[in-house]
Amino acid sequence: MARAKRESSYQIDLVPAIEGGYTVIVPALPGCVSYGETIKQATRNAREAIELHLENLAAQRLMLSA
């Protein structure tokens, strides 16, 4: 039986970068940081960074429990 993917919501902080664009920080996921040249791109990149970060955390838990 396939598991349904759980939808979660995470707050992101968009920090204007000195060189232009935006650094994205996800306070609930330490180490999850991204960047985008525009707010739209930064937000899109943040979604991908969050997905990858959560996949990595899940994989680490599996390795630790083995």
N, C-alpha and C positions, 0 to 999 in steps of 0.2 A: 504494500500500500504506500503510495507516494505521500510525503508530508507536504502540507500546504505551507507556502512561504509566508512567514509572519511579517506584516508591515509594521515598521517602527518609524518614529519621527525623532529627529535630532536637531537641536538648535545649532546654528552655525554663526560664527562671528566673522564678518567681513572687515578686514583691516586694510585700508588703503596703503599700498606699498609706495615708498619714496620714488622708486624708479617707474611707477605707473602700475596699473592693475590692482588686484586685490589678493591678499593672502587670506585663506580660509582656515579657521581653527574650529575644531569640534570639541567643545569643552568636556562633553560626556565621554569622549574617547581619547584619552591622553595619547599623544603621538600621531593623531590623525590630522594631518595638515595638507592643504592643497593650495592652488593658485589659479587665477584666471585673469585675462586682460580686461574683461568686462564683468559686470555683476552677473549677467546671464551665464557667461562661460565659467565663472568662479563657482556659481551654484551648481551647474551641471557637473563640473569636476569634483565638487564636494560629494555629490551623490555617489559617484564612482569610487572616490576615496573611502567613503563610509562602507560601501559594499565590500571592497577589498580588505579593509581593516577588520571587519567582522568575520570574513572568511578566514583570515589569518589567525584571528583569536580562536575560532572554532577548531582550526587545524592544530593549533598549539595545545589546546585542551585534549584533543584526541591523542596526540603524541605523549603528553604527560600522563594520561591515564593508562596507556598501554604497558 
